[in-house]
């Protein structure tokens, strides 16, 4: 099985506050990332509680870069494609999921 296939599956999940904090930290670390995300996405909006009242959670993926140390956090919805737009907290790269 190629690594590309395994990278399509989520690594973990995080709460809304964890996701927002990770994305803001990536924005602070990489110059121009916040502007790029704003230009290429629509906002996620306010998350709604799950049916059972549990807080919403967001998937986290492993960054496909060579060292696989980064994690991809959801930053918005892609404008041109129907997918989640993610940012890497280690490299500052963006990916569609």
HELIX and SHEET records of a PDB file:
HELIX    1   1 UNK A    3  UNK A    6  1                                   4    
HELIX    2   2 UNK A   16  UNK A   29  1                                  14    
HELIX    3   3 UNK A   33  UNK A   40  1                                   8    
SHEET    1   A 4 UNK A  12  UNK A  15  0                                        
SHEET    2   A 4 UNK A  57  UNK A  62 -1                                        
SHEET    3   A 4 UNK A  71  UNK A  78 -1                                        
SHEET    4   A 4 UNK A  41  UNK A  42 -1                                        
SHEET    1   B 5 UNK A  12  UNK A  15  0                                        
SHEET    2   B 5 UNK A  57  UNK A  62 -1                                        
SHEET    3   B 5 UNK A  71  UNK A  78 -1                                        
SHEET    4   B 5 UNK A  84  UNK A  88 -1                                        
SHEET    5   B 5 UNK A  94  UNK A  96 -1                                        
END                                                                             
